[in-house]
Amino acid sequence: MRQRDHLVAQTPQKSLQMQTGQQQTNPSDSSTYISANDQLSPQNQSKSTQFKWRLERAQQLAQRSELFINQQHILGEQKILLEQQRLQQEKEQAELNRQQLIQQKREEIKAILQKRKEANLLLRKCIKNMKVPISDLKAKNAQSENNQIETQIQPQNQIHNKKNESNEEVKRNDENISKAVKNENKSQKQIYEKRKGVANESYGFVNEAKQINFKVQNRATQRFISNVRQGFLTFFALKQTLKARYTFIYFVGIDVLQYYTNNKIPFPHFTQNI
């Protein structure tokens, strides 16, 4: 009864706390609130600190990523502006060069026309003073123009011929280089094939020698085993006589020495002093 009155008295305080966004620990309601002992336990404190640290870390990473994105956006806009400025400058420079070239050609044309006018005036004065037929003067003028054209074209033809000669020389050099490379590749291939043949032959000789050595060792081993077996049989058959024992030891020693010498095995240490 006392507990029910306590809960009834506490309900307005709970509603007020829920409205204001605050929480209060209540040991009676274990499903909603955490007890004071649980709050003070080191496990809950470590979990809360870890959660806070992760939350702060996530916020920092979000801020850094947002800052990085903004910086990249600003850098991209700056690059675009710089590229636009460069293109605009190149366009203006090209337009300026075109205008300068047009002006230069106009001045050259004006100078040519002025020279032609002066030449015509001089020609008329000469005709009046010399009274030479106009057809002869036209022929001389045409001849002089042809000579001038030939003198202008001749250096260009010489340059063109020199370029053709240099191109032909380059082609010849390229052909010689390709031929030399082909010959070098052929010689390297032949050397490789010769080395490969020699290696295969030497490998075959080595294998054959190994097989022969293996056969000889097998034969010596089989002979040694058969001699030892025969010696044991002889020893056990004639073990009553001392002579048979000495005979067995003698033959076994000869077989052992023969086995060591055939297989090129170094003798034991007690024979090195002999």
Protein Blocks (a to p, Z undefined) as FASTA:
>chain_A
ZZmmmmmmmmmmmmmmmmnopacddfklmmlmccfklmmpmklmmmmmmmmmmmmmmmmm
mmmmmmmmmmmmmmmmmmmmmmmmmmmmmmmmmmmmmmmmmmmmmmmmmmmmmmmmmmmm
mmmmmmmmnopafklmmmmmmmmmmmmmmmmmmmmmmmmmmmmmmmmmmmmmmmmmmmmm
mmmmmmmmmmmmmmmmmmmmmmmmmmmmmmmmmmmmmmmmmmmmmmmmmmmmmmmmmmmb
mklmmmmmmmmmmmmmmmmmmnopacdfklmmZZ
